[in-house]
Amino acid sequence: MTYIRHIPSPPLDSFIDYFYYLDGPMPRRREKVLPTGWLDLEVNLGGAIQNI
């Protein structure tokens, strides 16, 4: 799996901590995420997402 992390330059860095890009198969079938109070916007740039 490819993971790329990018920290934006000003003025976006005041509002966005970082962007990240994932590519390839996920190591697990489901992603377990605990609530943190942060907003996480995910955009699928590939094929259809399959819910298992």
Secondary structure, 3 states (H helix, E strand, C coil): CEEEEECCCCCHHHCCCCEEEEECCCCCCCCCCCCCCCCCCCCCCCCCCCCC
